[in-house]
Amino acid sequence: MTTRLLSLLVMLAGLFIAPALAVEPSEILKDPVLETRAREISKGLRCLVCQNQSIDDSNAELARDLRVVVRERLTAGDSDTAVIDYVVSRYGDYVLLEPPFKMATLALWLGPGLIVALGLLAVFFFFRRRQTAPDSAGVTESVPPPLTADEERRLKALLEDDG
């Protein structure tokens, strides 16, 4: 039993270690400052194959190529912004894990909020309509208005006659 549990824990730990091994030793720059800059830039660029991983975490061949390009541009003397602009000029805003807020990306930024707002509005109208919806006999359920003084007197008289 403990052997199985230990094996399971080792396998689970392997799942968390794998993304850290995405950058191959041959890619790592000798200058630790440039390597740190390259890693930070790579964390903000999307792997175009995996789509939900940064190129720093991805083992895809295209992600590796992009990591190499980032490192080449940095060793050539480009600033972080220049490197990101270079990659965006080749692949578009989609390559950024956090695309900029502009007309072309408006749906990405406002779409989820709009969908939630429309869903809440639909729920509101559903329950509001349900309160005044007709019952199975086709009669609308609603609270009747209170009796007038004359109606109360007549009701009282009818009840006294029966008793």
DSSP file (Angstrom, degrees, kcal/mol; ACC not computed):
  #  RESIDUE AA STRUCTURE BP1 BP2  ACC     N-H-->O    O-->H-N    N-H-->O    O-->H-N    TCO  KAPPA ALPHA  PHI   PSI    X-CA   Y-CA   Z-CA
    1    1 A M     >        0   0    0      0, 0.0     4,-2.1     0, 0.0     5,-0.2   0.000 360.0 360.0 360.0 -47.6    0.0    0.0    0.0
    2    2 A T  H  >  +     0   0    0      1,-0.2     4,-2.5     2,-0.2     5,-0.2   0.819 360.0  56.8 -68.4 -29.6    2.7    2.5    0.9
    3    3 A T  H  > S+     0   0    0      2,-0.2     4,-2.3     1,-0.2    -1,-0.2   0.907 108.2  46.9 -66.5 -41.4    4.7    1.6   -2.2
    4    4 A R  H  > S+     0   0    0      2,-0.2     4,-2.4     1,-0.2    -2,-0.2   0.910 112.8  49.3 -65.2 -42.5    1.7    2.4   -4.4
    5    5 A L  H  X S+     0   0    0     -4,-2.1     4,-2.3     1,-0.2    -2,-0.2   0.913 111.8  48.3 -63.7 -42.8    1.2    5.7   -2.5
    6    6 A L  H  X S+     0   0    0     -4,-2.5     4,-2.2     2,-0.2    -1,-0.2   0.900 111.2  50.7 -64.5 -40.9    4.9    6.6   -2.9
    7    7 A S  H  X S+     0   0    0     -4,-2.3     4,-2.2     1,-0.2    -2,-0.2   0.905 110.3  50.0 -62.5 -41.8    4.8    5.8   -6.6
    8    8 A L  H  X S+     0   0    0     -4,-2.4     4,-2.5     1,-0.2    -2,-0.2   0.907 110.1  49.8 -63.8 -42.6    1.7    8.0   -7.1
    9    9 A L  H  X S+     0   0    0     -4,-2.3     4,-2.3     2,-0.2    -1,-0.2   0.885 110.0  50.8 -64.3 -38.8    3.4   10.9   -5.2
   10   10 A V  H  X S+     0   0    0     -4,-2.2     4,-1.8     2,-0.2    -1,-0.2   0.907 111.2  48.3 -65.6 -41.5    6.5   10.5   -7.4
   11   11 A M  H  X S+     0   0    0     -4,-2.2     4,-1.2     2,-0.2    -2,-0.2   0.916 111.9  49.0 -65.2 -42.5    4.4   10.6  -10.6
   12   12 A L  H  X S+     0   0    0     -4,-2.5     4,-1.1     1,-0.2     3,-0.4   0.896 109.1  52.6 -63.7 -39.9    2.5   13.6   -9.4
   13   13 A A  H  X S+     0   0    0     -4,-2.3     4,-1.4     1,-0.2     3,-0.4   0.868 103.7  58.8 -63.1 -35.5    5.7   15.4   -8.5
   14   14 A G  H  X S+     0   0    0     -4,-1.8     4,-1.7     1,-0.2    -1,-0.2   0.821  98.9  58.3 -62.9 -31.6    6.9   14.7  -12.1
   15   15 A L  H  < S+     0   0    0     -4,-1.2    -1,-0.2    -3,-0.4    -2,-0.2   0.863 109.2  44.1 -65.7 -35.0    4.0   16.5  -13.5
   16   16 A F  H  < S+     0   0    0     -4,-1.1     4,-0.4    -3,-0.4    -1,-0.2   0.715 112.7  51.5 -83.5 -21.0    5.0   19.7  -11.7
   17   17 A I  H >X S+     0   0    0     -4,-1.4     3,-0.9     1,-0.1     4,-0.7   0.800  92.3  76.0 -83.5 -30.4    8.7   19.4  -12.5
   18   18 A A  G >< S+     0   0    0     -4,-1.7     3,-1.3     1,-0.3    -2,-0.1   0.864  90.2  52.9 -55.1 -46.1    8.2   18.9  -16.3
   19   19 A P  G >4 S+     0   0    0      0, 0.0     3,-1.4     0, 0.0     4,-0.3   0.839 103.6  58.6 -61.8 -29.8    7.4   22.6  -17.2
   20   20 A A  G <4 S+     0   0    0     -3,-0.9     3,-0.4    -4,-0.4    -2,-0.2   0.729 101.2  56.7 -69.6 -20.3   10.6   23.7  -15.4
   21   21 A L  G << S+     0   0    0     -3,-1.3    -1,-0.3    -4,-0.7    -3,-0.1   0.307  76.7  98.9 -93.1   8.9   12.6   21.5  -17.8
   22   22 A A    <   +     0   0    0     -3,-1.4     2,-0.6    34,-0.2    -1,-0.2   0.885  67.6  73.3 -65.7 -39.4   11.2   23.2  -20.9
   23   23 A V  S    S-     0   0    0     -3,-0.4    36,-0.1    33,-0.3    33,-0.0  -0.667  85.4-139.3 -78.2 118.6   14.3   25.4  -21.4
   24   24 A E    >>  -     0   0    0     -2,-0.6     3,-1.6     1,-0.1     4,-0.9  -0.451  15.6-118.0 -79.0 150.9   17.1   23.1  -22.6
   25   25 A P  T 34 S+     0   0    0      0, 0.0     3,-0.5     0, 0.0    -1,-0.1   0.822 113.7  60.8 -57.3 -31.8   20.6   23.5  -21.2
   26   26 A S  T 34 S+     0   0    0      1,-0.2    -3,-0.0     3,-0.0    -2,-0.0   0.728 102.8  52.8 -69.1 -19.9   21.9   24.3  -24.7
   27   27 A E  T <4 S+     0   0    0     -3,-1.6    -1,-0.2     2,-0.1     2,-0.1   0.741  82.8 106.8 -84.5 -24.5   19.6   27.4  -24.8
   28   28 A I     <  -     0   0    0     -4,-0.9     2,-0.1    -3,-0.5     7,-0.0  -0.332  69.1-129.3 -66.4 130.2   20.7   28.9  -21.5
   29   29 A L        -     0   0    0      2,-0.2     6,-0.1     1,-0.1    -1,-0.1  -0.455   7.1-132.8 -76.8 150.2   22.9   32.0  -22.0
   30   30 A K  S    S+     0   0    0     -2,-0.1    -1,-0.1     4,-0.0     3,-0.1   0.813  91.6  78.6 -72.9 -30.0   26.2   32.3  -20.1
   31   31 A D  S  > S-     0   0    0      1,-0.2     4,-2.4     2,-0.0     5,-0.2  -0.715  71.6-156.2 -81.3 114.3   25.4   35.8  -18.9
   32   32 A P  H  > S+     0   0    0      0, 0.0     4,-2.2     0, 0.0    -1,-0.2   0.809  91.4  55.1 -64.0 -29.1   23.0   35.4  -16.0
   33   33 A V  H  > S+     0   0    0      2,-0.2     4,-2.1     1,-0.2     5,-0.1   0.940 111.2  43.4 -68.5 -46.4   21.6   38.9  -16.4
   34   34 A L  H  > S+     0   0    0      2,-0.2     4,-2.7     1,-0.2    -1,-0.2   0.885 113.1  53.0 -65.2 -37.8   20.7   38.2  -20.1
   35   35 A E  H  X S+     0   0    0     -4,-2.4     4,-2.4     2,-0.2    -1,-0.2   0.903 108.4  50.1 -64.0 -41.0   19.3   34.8  -19.1
   36   36 A T  H  X S+     0   0    0     -4,-2.2     4,-2.2     2,-0.2    -1,-0.2   0.918 112.0  47.6 -63.3 -43.1   17.1   36.3  -16.5
   37   37 A R  H  X S+     0   0    0     -4,-2.1     4,-2.5     1,-0.2    -2,-0.2   0.917 111.5  51.2 -62.6 -42.9   15.8   38.9  -19.0
   38   38 A A  H  X S+     0   0    0     -4,-2.7     4,-2.6     1,-0.2    -2,-0.2   0.903 109.9  49.3 -61.8 -41.4   15.2   36.1  -21.5
   39   39 A R  H  X S+     0   0    0     -4,-2.4     4,-1.7     2,-0.2    -1,-0.2   0.903 111.0  49.6 -65.5 -41.3   13.3   34.1  -19.0
   40   40 A E  H  X S+     0   0    0     -4,-2.2     4,-0.6     2,-0.2    -2,-0.2   0.913 113.5  45.5 -64.8 -42.4   11.1   37.1  -18.1
   41   41 A I  H >< S+     0   0    0     -4,-2.5     3,-1.3     1,-0.2     4,-0.4   0.925 111.1  53.7 -64.6 -43.6   10.3   37.8  -21.7
   42   42 A S  H >< S+     0   0    0     -4,-2.6    14,-1.0     1,-0.3    13,-0.9   0.810 100.6  60.8 -62.8 -30.9    9.6   34.2  -22.4
   43   43 A K  H 3< S+     0   0    0     -4,-1.7    -1,-0.3     1,-0.2    -2,-0.2   0.728 105.8  48.2 -69.1 -20.5    7.1   34.0  -19.6
   44   44 A G  T << S+     0   0    0     -3,-1.3    53,-2.5    -4,-0.6    54,-0.5   0.458  95.7  86.1 -98.2  -2.2    5.0   36.7  -21.3
   45   45 A L  B <  S-A   96   0A   0     -3,-0.9    10,-2.3    -4,-0.4    11,-0.3  -0.861  74.9-129.5-105.3 133.7    5.0   35.1  -24.8
   46   46 A R  B     -B   54   0B   0     49,-4.7     2,-0.5    -2,-0.4     8,-0.2  -0.547  17.0-121.5 -80.9 138.2    2.4   32.5  -25.7
   47   47 A C     >  -     0   0    0      6,-3.1     4,-2.7    -2,-0.2     6,-0.3  -0.705  19.1-150.3 -73.7 122.9    3.4   29.2  -27.3
   48   48 A L  T  4 S+     0   0    0     -2,-0.5    -1,-0.1     1,-0.2     6,-0.0   0.656  94.1  45.7 -74.7 -14.6    1.5   29.2  -30.6
   49   49 A V  T  4 S+     0   0    0      4,-0.1    -1,-0.2     1,-0.0    -2,-0.0   0.884 123.0  31.6 -88.9 -49.2    1.3   25.4  -30.5
   50   50 A C  T  4 S-     0   0    0      1,-0.1     2,-1.0     3,-0.1    -2,-0.2   0.819  84.2-167.2 -80.0 -32.7    0.2   24.9  -26.9
   51   51 A Q  S  < S+     0   0    0     -4,-2.7    -1,-0.1     2,-0.2    -3,-0.1  -0.017  76.6  56.3  70.3 -28.5   -1.8   28.2  -26.8
   52   52 A N  S    S+     0   0    0     -2,-1.0     2,-0.3     2,-0.1    -1,-0.2   0.195  97.1  72.5-116.5  17.3   -2.2   28.2  -23.0
   53   53 A Q  S    S-     0   0    0     -6,-0.3    -6,-3.1     3,-0.0    -2,-0.2  -0.931  79.4-118.0-125.9 151.6    1.4   28.0  -22.0
   54   54 A S  B >>  -B   46   0B   0     -2,-0.3     4,-1.3    -8,-0.2     3,-0.8  -0.450  31.7-112.6 -77.8 162.9    4.2   30.5  -22.2
   55   55 A I  T 34 S+     0   0    0    -10,-2.3   -12,-0.2   -13,-0.9    12,-0.1   0.745 118.6  63.4 -68.7 -19.4    7.2   29.6  -24.4
   56   56 A D  T 34 S+     0   0    0    -14,-1.0   -33,-0.3   -11,-0.3    -1,-0.2   0.809 110.9  36.0 -70.3 -29.6    9.2   29.3  -21.2
   57   57 A D  T <4 S+     0   0    0     -3,-0.8     2,-0.2   -15,-0.2    -2,-0.2   0.613 100.1  95.2 -97.0 -16.0    7.0   26.4  -20.1
   58   58 A S     <  -     0   0    0     -4,-1.3     0, 0.0     1,-0.1     0, 0.0  -0.539  52.1-163.0 -89.7 143.8    6.4   24.7  -23.4
   59   59 A N        +     0   0    0     -2,-0.2    -1,-0.1     4,-0.1    -4,-0.1   0.339  52.8 124.9 -96.8   3.4    8.4   21.8  -24.9
   60   60 A A  S  > S-     0   0    0      1,-0.1     4,-2.0     4,-0.0     5,-0.1  -0.272  70.2-122.8 -65.7 151.3    7.0   22.4  -28.4
   61   61 A E  H  > S+     0   0    0      1,-0.2     4,-2.4     2,-0.2     5,-0.1   0.890 112.2  52.3 -62.8 -40.8    9.5   22.9  -31.2
   62   62 A L  H  > S+     0   0    0      1,-0.2     4,-2.4     2,-0.2    -1,-0.2   0.888 107.8  52.1 -64.4 -38.2    8.1   26.3  -32.1
   63   63 A A  H  > S+     0   0    0      2,-0.2     4,-2.3     1,-0.2    -1,-0.2   0.905 109.2  50.3 -63.3 -40.8    8.4   27.5  -28.5
   64   64 A R  H  X S+     0   0    0     -4,-2.0     4,-2.2     2,-0.2    -2,-0.2   0.923 109.7  50.4 -62.3 -43.7   12.0   26.4  -28.5
   65   65 A D  H  X S+     0   0    0     -4,-2.4     4,-2.3     1,-0.2    -2,-0.2   0.904 110.6  49.5 -61.0 -41.2   12.6   28.3  -31.7
   66   66 A L  H  X S+     0   0    0     -4,-2.4     4,-2.6     2,-0.2    -1,-0.2   0.885 108.6  52.6 -66.6 -37.5   11.0   31.4  -30.1
   67   67 A R  H  X S+     0   0    0     -4,-2.3     4,-2.2     2,-0.2    -1,-0.2   0.907 109.8  49.2 -62.1 -40.5   13.2   31.1  -27.0
   68   68 A V  H  X S+     0   0    0     -4,-2.2     4,-2.6     2,-0.2    -2,-0.2   0.914 110.4  50.5 -64.4 -43.0   16.3   30.9  -29.2
   69   69 A V  H  X S+     0   0    0     -4,-2.3     4,-2.7     2,-0.2     5,-0.2   0.925 109.4  51.2 -60.8 -45.1   15.1   34.0  -31.1
   70   70 A V  H  X S+     0   0    0     -4,-2.6     4,-2.1     1,-0.2    -1,-0.2   0.927 112.7  45.6 -58.0 -45.7   14.6   35.9  -27.9
   71   71 A R  H  X S+     0   0    0     -4,-2.2     4,-2.4     2,-0.2    -1,-0.2   0.879 111.6  51.8 -68.1 -37.7   18.1   35.0  -26.7
   72   72 A E  H  X S+     0   0    0     -4,-2.6     4,-1.4     2,-0.2    -2,-0.2   0.917 110.8  48.2 -63.2 -42.9   19.6   35.9  -30.0
   73   73 A R  H  <>S+     0   0    0     -4,-2.7     5,-2.3     1,-0.2     4,-0.3   0.888 111.8  49.7 -66.3 -38.4   18.0   39.3  -30.0
   74   74 A L  H ><5S+     0   0    0     -4,-2.1     3,-1.3    -5,-0.2    -1,-0.2   0.914 110.3  48.9 -67.3 -41.8   19.1   40.0  -26.4
   75   75 A T  H 3<5S+     0   0    0     -4,-2.4    -1,-0.2     1,-0.3    -2,-0.2   0.770 104.7  60.7 -69.7 -22.8   22.7   39.0  -27.2
   76   76 A A  T 3<5S-     0   0    0     -4,-1.4    -1,-0.3    -5,-0.2    -2,-0.2   0.582 126.4-102.2 -77.0  -9.1   22.6   41.3  -30.2
   77   77 A G  T < 5 +     0   0    0     -3,-1.3    -3,-0.2    -4,-0.3    -2,-0.1   0.515  68.6 151.1 104.7   5.9   21.9   44.2  -27.8
   78   78 A D      < -     0   0    0     -5,-2.3    -1,-0.3     1,-0.1     2,-0.1  -0.362  44.5-119.4 -68.5 150.0   18.1   44.6  -28.2
   79   79 A S     >  -     0   0    0      1,-0.1     4,-2.2    -2,-0.0     5,-0.2  -0.365  30.1-103.1 -78.6 168.0   16.1   46.0  -25.2
   80   80 A D  H  > S+     0   0    0      1,-0.2     4,-2.4     2,-0.2     5,-0.2   0.916 124.4  49.8 -58.5 -43.6   13.3   43.9  -23.7
   81   81 A T  H  > S+     0   0    0      1,-0.2     4,-2.8     2,-0.2    -1,-0.2   0.900 109.2  51.5 -63.8 -41.2   10.7   46.0  -25.5
   82   82 A A  H  > S+     0   0    0      2,-0.2     4,-2.1     1,-0.2    -1,-0.2   0.888 109.9  49.7 -64.0 -38.8   12.5   45.7  -28.8
   83   83 A V  H  X S+     0   0    0     -4,-2.2     4,-2.2     2,-0.2    -2,-0.2   0.940 113.0  45.9 -65.0 -47.0   12.6   41.9  -28.5
   84   84 A I  H  X S+     0   0    0     -4,-2.4     4,-2.7     1,-0.2     5,-0.2   0.918 112.4  51.1 -63.1 -43.2    8.8   41.7  -27.7
   85   85 A D  H  X S+     0   0    0     -4,-2.8     4,-2.3     1,-0.2    -1,-0.2   0.877 108.6  52.7 -61.0 -37.8    8.0   44.1  -30.5
   86   86 A Y  H  X S+     0   0    0     -4,-2.1     4,-1.1     2,-0.2    -1,-0.2   0.933 111.9  44.1 -62.9 -46.9   10.1   42.0  -32.9
   87   87 A V  H  X S+     0   0    0     -4,-2.2     4,-2.2     1,-0.2     3,-0.3   0.907 114.2  50.0 -66.7 -40.9    8.1   38.8  -31.9
   88   88 A V  H  X S+     0   0    0     -4,-2.7     4,-3.0     1,-0.2    -1,-0.2   0.875 105.8  56.9 -65.3 -36.6    4.8   40.6  -32.1
   89   89 A S  H  < S+     0   0    0     -4,-2.3    -1,-0.2    -5,-0.2    -2,-0.2   0.811 114.2  39.8 -64.5 -28.1    5.6   42.0  -35.6
   90   90 A R  H  < S+     0   0    0     -4,-1.1    -2,-0.2    -3,-0.3    -1,-0.2   0.821 133.2  19.5 -88.1 -33.8    6.1   38.5  -36.8
   91   91 A Y  H  < S-     0   0    0     -4,-2.2     3,-0.3     1,-0.2    -3,-0.2   0.505 100.5-125.8-119.1  -7.5    3.2   36.7  -35.0
   92   92 A G    ><  -     0   0    0     -4,-3.0     3,-1.6    -5,-0.3     4,-0.2  -0.154  47.6 -53.3  85.4 176.1    0.8   39.5  -34.0
   93   93 A D  G >  S+     0   0    0      1,-0.3     3,-1.8     2,-0.2    -1,-0.2   0.694 122.4  78.8 -63.6 -19.8   -0.7   40.4  -30.6
   94   94 A Y  G 3  S+     0   0    0     -3,-0.3    -1,-0.3     1,-0.3    -2,-0.1   0.788  81.3  66.3 -61.5 -26.6   -1.9   36.8  -30.2
   95   95 A V  G <  S+     0   0    0     -3,-1.6   -49,-4.7    -7,-0.1     2,-0.4   0.679  85.5  87.4 -70.8 -16.0    1.6   35.8  -29.2
   96   96 A L  B <  S-A   45   0A   0     -3,-1.8   -51,-0.2   -51,-0.2   -52,-0.1  -0.692  71.8-147.5 -84.9 133.2    1.3   37.9  -26.0
   97   97 A L  S    S+     0   0    0    -53,-2.5    -1,-0.1    -2,-0.4   -52,-0.1   0.806 101.4  36.5 -68.3 -27.4   -0.2   36.2  -23.0
   98   98 A E  S    S-     0   0    0    -54,-0.5    -1,-0.3    -5,-0.0    -3,-0.0  -0.803  90.2-157.1-122.2  88.2   -1.6   39.6  -22.0
   99   99 A P        -     0   0    0      0, 0.0    -5,-0.1     0, 0.0    -6,-0.0  -0.251  26.9 -97.6 -65.0 153.5   -2.6   41.3  -25.3
  100  100 A P        -     0   0    0      0, 0.0     2,-1.0     0, 0.0     5,-0.1  -0.285  35.6-106.1 -70.0 157.4   -2.8   45.1  -25.3
  101  101 A F        +     0   0    0      3,-0.1     2,-0.3     7,-0.1     5,-0.1  -0.753  69.7 122.1 -86.6 103.1   -6.2   46.8  -24.9
  102  102 A K  S >  S-     0   0    0     -2,-1.0     3,-1.3     1,-0.0     4,-0.4  -0.910  77.3 -82.6-151.5 176.2   -7.0   48.2  -28.3
  103  103 A M  G >  S+     0   0    0     -2,-0.3     3,-1.0     1,-0.3     4,-0.3   0.853 124.2  54.3 -56.2 -39.2   -9.8   47.9  -30.9
  104  104 A A  G 3  S+     0   0    0      1,-0.2    -1,-0.3     2,-0.1     3,-0.2   0.772 117.5  36.3 -68.3 -24.8   -8.5   44.7  -32.4
  105  105 A T  G <> S+     0   0    0     -3,-1.3     4,-1.6     1,-0.1     3,-0.3   0.209  83.0 109.5-112.3  14.2   -8.4   43.0  -29.0
  106  106 A L  H <> S+     0   0    0     -3,-1.0     4,-3.0    -4,-0.4     5,-0.4   0.883  77.1  53.7 -58.4 -41.5  -11.6   44.6  -27.6
  107  107 A A  H  > S+     0   0    0     -4,-0.3     4,-1.8     1,-0.2    -1,-0.2   0.858 105.7  54.5 -64.1 -34.8  -13.5   41.3  -27.7
  108  108 A L  H  4 S+     0   0    0     -3,-0.3    -1,-0.2     1,-0.2    -2,-0.2   0.896 117.0  35.9 -64.4 -39.3  -10.8   39.5  -25.7
  109  109 A W  H  < S+     0   0    0     -4,-1.6     4,-0.4     1,-0.1    -2,-0.2   0.884 130.6  27.8 -83.9 -40.5  -11.0   42.0  -22.9
  110  110 A L  H  X S+     0   0    0     -4,-3.0     4,-2.4    -5,-0.2     5,-0.2   0.655 100.2  83.0 -99.0 -17.4  -14.8   42.8  -22.8
  111  111 A G  H  X S+     0   0    0     -4,-1.8     4,-2.5    -5,-0.4     5,-0.2   0.918  90.8  47.3 -56.1 -52.1  -16.3   39.6  -24.2
  112  112 A P  H  > S+     0   0    0      0, 0.0     4,-2.2     0, 0.0    -1,-0.2   0.907 114.1  47.5 -60.5 -41.4  -16.3   37.6  -20.9
  113  113 A G  H  > S+     0   0    0     -4,-0.4     4,-2.5     1,-0.2    -2,-0.2   0.895 112.0  50.6 -65.0 -39.3  -17.8   40.4  -18.9
  114  114 A L  H  X S+     0   0    0     -4,-2.4     4,-2.5     2,-0.2    -1,-0.2   0.896 109.7  50.2 -65.2 -40.5  -20.5   41.0  -21.6
  115  115 A I  H  X S+     0   0    0     -4,-2.5     4,-2.2     2,-0.2    -2,-0.2   0.914 112.0  47.5 -64.7 -42.7  -21.4   37.3  -21.6
  116  116 A V  H  X S+     0   0    0     -4,-2.2     4,-2.5     2,-0.2    -2,-0.2   0.920 112.0  50.3 -64.2 -43.1  -21.7   37.3  -17.8
  117  117 A A  H  X S+     0   0    0     -4,-2.5     4,-2.3     1,-0.2    -2,-0.2   0.916 111.3  48.1 -62.4 -43.3  -23.8   40.4  -17.9
  118  118 A L  H  X S+     0   0    0     -4,-2.5     4,-2.3     2,-0.2    -1,-0.2   0.885 111.0  51.6 -64.5 -37.9  -26.1   39.0  -20.6
  119  119 A G  H  X S+     0   0    0     -4,-2.2     4,-2.2     2,-0.2    -2,-0.2   0.923 110.7  47.3 -64.1 -44.3  -26.5   35.7  -18.6
  120  120 A L  H  X S+     0   0    0     -4,-2.5     4,-2.5     2,-0.2    -2,-0.2   0.891 111.9  50.8 -63.7 -39.4  -27.4   37.6  -15.4
  121  121 A L  H  X S+     0   0    0     -4,-2.3     4,-2.5     2,-0.2     5,-0.2   0.904 109.7  50.2 -64.2 -41.2  -29.9   39.7  -17.4
  122  122 A A  H  X S+     0   0    0     -4,-2.3     4,-2.2     2,-0.2    -2,-0.2   0.910 111.2  48.5 -64.1 -41.6  -31.5   36.5  -18.9
  123  123 A V  H  X S+     0   0    0     -4,-2.2     4,-2.4     2,-0.2     5,-0.3   0.914 110.9  51.8 -63.6 -43.1  -31.8   35.0  -15.4
  124  124 A F  H  X S+     0   0    0     -4,-2.5     4,-2.3     1,-0.2    -2,-0.2   0.947 113.2  42.9 -58.7 -50.3  -33.4   38.2  -14.1
  125  125 A F  H  X S+     0   0    0     -4,-2.5     4,-2.5     1,-0.2     5,-0.2   0.849 111.0  57.1 -67.9 -32.9  -36.0   38.3  -16.8
  126  126 A F  H  X S+     0   0    0     -4,-2.2     4,-1.9    -5,-0.2    -1,-0.2   0.954 112.6  39.3 -60.6 -50.1  -36.6   34.5  -16.5
  127  127 A F  H  X S+     0   0    0     -4,-2.4     4,-1.3     2,-0.2    -2,-0.2   0.850 115.1  52.8 -71.2 -33.0  -37.5   34.8  -12.8
  128  128 A R  H  X S+     0   0    0     -4,-2.3     4,-0.7    -5,-0.3     3,-0.2   0.918 112.5  44.7 -66.7 -42.0  -39.4   38.0  -13.3
  129  129 A R  H >< S+     0   0    0     -4,-2.5     3,-0.5     1,-0.2     4,-0.2   0.846 108.2  58.9 -69.1 -33.8  -41.5   36.5  -16.1
  130  130 A R  H >< S+     0   0    0     -4,-1.9     3,-0.8     1,-0.2    -1,-0.2   0.820  97.0  61.0 -66.4 -31.3  -42.0   33.3  -14.0
  131  131 A Q  H 3< S+     0   0    0     -4,-1.3    -1,-0.2     1,-0.2    -2,-0.2   0.828 115.9  31.9 -65.5 -31.8  -43.6   35.3  -11.2
  132  132 A T  T << S+     0   0    0     -4,-0.7    -1,-0.2    -3,-0.5    -2,-0.2   0.209  92.0 126.4-110.0  14.3  -46.4   36.5  -13.5
  133  133 A A    <   -     0   0    0     -3,-0.8     8,-1.1    -4,-0.2     2,-0.1  -0.418  67.5-103.3 -72.6 147.5  -46.6   33.4  -15.7
  134  134 A P  B     -C  140   0C   0      0, 0.0     6,-0.3     0, 0.0    -1,-0.1  -0.389  34.6-124.7 -67.9 147.5  -49.9   31.6  -16.1
  135  135 A D    >   -     0   0    0      4,-3.1     3,-2.1     1,-0.1     5,-0.0  -0.092  44.2 -76.8 -79.7-171.0  -50.4   28.4  -14.1
  136  136 A S  T 3  S+     0   0    0      1,-0.3    -1,-0.1     2,-0.1     0, 0.0   0.744 132.9  55.2 -63.6 -23.6  -51.4   25.1  -15.7
  137  137 A A  T 3  S-     0   0    0      2,-0.2    -1,-0.3     1,-0.0     3,-0.1   0.459 120.1-108.1 -87.6  -0.6  -55.0   26.2  -16.1
  138  138 A G  S <  S+     0   0    0     -3,-2.1     2,-0.4     1,-0.3    -2,-0.1   0.557  77.1 133.5  88.2   7.5  -53.9   29.3  -18.0
  139  139 A V        -     0   0    0     -6,-0.1    -4,-3.1     1,-0.0     2,-0.4  -0.781  59.0-122.1 -95.6 133.4  -54.7   31.7  -15.2
  140  140 A T  B     -C  134   0C   0     -2,-0.4     2,-0.6    -6,-0.3    -7,-0.1  -0.594  23.9-130.2 -75.4 128.0  -52.1   34.3  -14.3
  141  141 A E        +     0   0    0     -8,-1.1     2,-0.3    -2,-0.4    -1,-0.1  -0.683  47.9 140.7 -80.4 120.5  -51.1   33.9  -10.6
  142  142 A S        -     0   0    0     -2,-0.6   -10,-0.0   -10,-0.0   -11,-0.0  -0.983  56.4 -95.1-153.7 161.1  -51.3   37.3   -8.9
  143  143 A V        -     0   0    0     -2,-0.3    -2,-0.0     1,-0.1     0, 0.0  -0.650  43.3-126.0 -80.0 126.8  -52.3   38.6   -5.6
  144  144 A P        -     0   0    0      0, 0.0     3,-0.1     0, 0.0    -1,-0.1  -0.363  30.5-100.1 -70.7 153.6  -55.9   39.9   -5.6
  145  145 A P        -     0   0    0      0, 0.0     3,-0.1     0, 0.0     0, 0.0  -0.347  48.3 -91.1 -68.7 155.4  -56.5   43.4   -4.5
  146  146 A P        -     0   0    0      0, 0.0     2,-0.1     0, 0.0    -3,-0.0  -0.247  49.3 -94.1 -65.0 156.6  -57.8   43.9   -0.9
  147  147 A L        -     0   0    0     -3,-0.1     2,-0.1     1,-0.1     0, 0.0  -0.393  36.4-123.4 -70.8 146.3  -61.6   44.0   -0.3
  148  148 A T     >  -     0   0    0     -2,-0.1     4,-2.2     1,-0.1     5,-0.2  -0.376  29.8-102.9 -80.0 169.0  -63.3   47.3   -0.2
  149  149 A A  H  > S+     0   0    0      1,-0.2     4,-1.9     2,-0.2     5,-0.1   0.888 123.4  50.9 -60.8 -40.3  -65.4   48.3    2.9
  150  150 A D  H  > S+     0   0    0      1,-0.2     4,-2.2     2,-0.2    -1,-0.2   0.906 110.0  49.3 -65.4 -42.0  -68.6   47.5    1.0
  151  151 A E  H  > S+     0   0    0      1,-0.2     4,-2.4     2,-0.2    -2,-0.2   0.881 109.3  52.5 -65.5 -37.7  -67.4   44.0    0.0
  152  152 A E  H  X S+     0   0    0     -4,-2.2     4,-2.4     2,-0.2    -1,-0.2   0.898 109.3  49.6 -64.4 -40.3  -66.3   43.3    3.6
  153  153 A R  H  X S+     0   0    0     -4,-1.9     4,-2.4     2,-0.2    -2,-0.2   0.925 112.0  47.7 -64.1 -43.9  -69.8   44.2    4.9
  154  154 A R  H  X S+     0   0    0     -4,-2.2     4,-2.3     2,-0.2    -2,-0.2   0.904 112.7  49.1 -64.3 -40.2  -71.5   42.0    2.3
  155  155 A L  H  X S+     0   0    0     -4,-2.4     4,-2.3     2,-0.2    -1,-0.2   0.911 110.7  50.0 -64.1 -42.5  -69.1   39.1    3.1
  156  156 A K  H  X S+     0   0    0     -4,-2.4     4,-2.0     1,-0.2    -2,-0.2   0.906 110.8  50.2 -63.2 -41.5  -69.7   39.5    6.8
  157  157 A A  H  X S+     0   0    0     -4,-2.4     4,-1.8     1,-0.2    -2,-0.2   0.904 110.4  49.3 -64.5 -41.4  -73.5   39.4    6.2
  158  158 A L  H  X S+     0   0    0     -4,-2.3     4,-1.4     1,-0.2    -2,-0.2   0.897 111.0  49.6 -64.8 -39.6  -73.3   36.3    4.1
  159  159 A L  H  X S+     0   0    0     -4,-2.3     4,-1.3     1,-0.2    -1,-0.2   0.864 110.2  50.7 -68.8 -34.9  -71.2   34.5    6.8
  160  160 A E  H  < S+     0   0    0     -4,-2.0    -1,-0.2     1,-0.2    -2,-0.2   0.840 107.1  54.3 -71.2 -32.5  -73.7   35.5    9.5
  161  161 A D  H  < S+     0   0    0     -4,-1.8    -1,-0.2     1,-0.2    -2,-0.2   0.846 108.7  48.5 -69.5 -32.6  -76.6   34.1    7.5
  162  162 A D  H  <        0   0    0     -4,-1.4    -1,-0.2     1,-0.2    -2,-0.2   0.823 360.0 360.0 -74.6 -30.3  -74.9   30.8    7.1
  163  163 A G     <        0   0    0     -4,-1.3    -1,-0.2    -5,-0.1    -2,-0.2   0.444 360.0 360.0 -83.2 360.0  -74.1   30.5   10.8
